[in-house]
Amino acid sequence: MGTSCVLATFGHGWWLVAATFVVAVAVTYLTDRFALPRKVAAGALGERQPGQAVIDMAARIPAVALIYALFFAISWRPYYALTAVVSTFFIFTAISRAKYEFIREPLVFSDIALVLLVFRHKTMFYATWLNLVFWCVALGYVFGASALFMIYEPSLLPSQGRLILISGMVMAAAAPWLFLYQPGYRHAISRISSALTGKDGAIALTARLGTFASVLYGFLAWLKEPTAPVSVPASAGEGRDLPMPNIGKGEEENPLLVVWQSESFMDMRHFGVSPLSLPNLDRLRSRAAEWGRMSSIFEGGYTLRTEFSVITGLPPDDLGPDAAHPYLRAGAYSEAAWPNRLRRAGWSTRFLHPYDRQFFSRDRALPQLGFETLSMLEEFEKTGGAAGAYVSDMTLAERVLEYCREGSKSTGQFIFAASIENHGPWQPGRHEGCKHPLDIYLAILQRSDEALGFLADELDRLDRPVWLAFYGDHAPLLKSFSDPFPDPRTDYLIVPLARAGAGSRPAKTATEKAPWQIIADTLRHMATEQFDRRAVEARQ
């Protein structure tokens, strides 16, 4: 009886299509409620005007229509299209909720660009569950469910004019995507999407629109041409452009600037963790022109966001939709980037990172930001130096020093090194004698401190002005220690070494700093040191 009633509905044709579409919309509204914890979603929404709530609800309908049209076009089966829509929204919502529970951010459109990286670097993304069992279950559901619908659900496709109808429906489903290649249409859709998303962050946008719609409209807003910064970065607390240190007036005027981004580096003594010895960090603080805590762009991951902010001197709020994955369109910010500015002033520039050069699209983005040379994993594989899954910080420090010594003192030299050794997960086997994640992390943290001390001591022996800027990119993802982290601020220091350290005045107290201020303030100290040294020489 039930089967005959279901089959009888096919006599109503397009009424059935409309009904299943309405059901799909209703179910996705219910599904989206689970994208965030209830208290988080309520706090993100705050007080909304009734009109805004209606707009947010209505904005989800086109997102459902796009998916429904796609699956109906390839099947002409409304119940199949309904099931496909519900499955798509459920999968997006489940992934978004899992991501939020893991690193406190729901799914964003730029995560789609990381999909292949997740499969290639499962350990890096804590995704070792993406194994054979996962693929068997996933593919079994997709193809198995599709086959059942194709066998048991009658098609609404008429017997006459099938080719024309199929072609027309496929074109109708594909048209909204194909039109994005037309500049006028793309600009209009992007402008509308930008108005809809506004300046809301990922959590607020997901609370308003649900997961799939927030990802969709975030992507469409991103398609809008980025607005390049109207001014180049200034040093902290100043509203003027920063003068470059002089170079080319004798070898003593040509400085070396090394910026060391230390993976997950955090002085855990801030949180009462003991015993923990970081003697080199302590020693360099006593010599630093500035030191203290650095505000965090993201807790526990997304190194590229901190890295980009430091390299360009731009805060995330200035990037709009690009803030989630700024390397996707790094060229839009090339004029503001410090490596490009330094190159224009006559400096040489190099980036070192002992990991896959294609990770986060660094191979394409970093040259656009002004790095002449990239020294990535393939260079380190030739000489070894791996520490378990990753290349050790000491190996990276040794390679940095090689380039510092080989570099010409006839020009300024800028080297940016991004370490990898202390990247999670901190699993048994990564350090002998340690089984708990916190103990493993602390053991590697102390190795990072040793590498820092070795690097600083060797740089101090060079016969030129040297500046070392050191910072942790983000707090470690140590859920066994704390979730969320009690204070996501990391540690930084700016230290004059070699000739730059002669007669320098160390900072007595800590200073709070943002990532986008690191290079600007280092260059400010460098320029001040040069001015003071010249003044002393003039008096003599």
Secondary structure by P-SEA (a helix, b strand, c coil): caaaaaaaaccaaaaaaaaaaaaaaaaaaaaacccccaaaaaaaaccccaaaaaaaaaaaaaaaaaaaaaaaaacccaaaaaaaaaaaaaaaaaaaaaaaaacccccccccccaaaaaaacccccccccccaaaaaaaaaaaaaaaaaaaccccccccccaaaaaaaaaaaaaaccccccccaaaaaaaaaaaaaaaccccaaaaaaccccaaaaaaaaaaacccccccccccccccccbbbbccccccccccbbbbbbbbccccccccccccccccaaaaaaaaaacccccbbbbcccccaaaaaaaaaaacccccccccccccccccccccccccaaaaaaaabbbbbbbbcccccccccccccccccccccccaaaaaaccccccccccaaaaaaaaaaaaaaccccbbbbbbbbbcccccccccccccccccaaaaaaaaaaaaaaaaaaaaaaaaacccbbbbbbbbccccccccccccccccbbbbbbbbccccccccccccbbbbbcccaaaaaaaaaaaaaaaaaaaaaaac
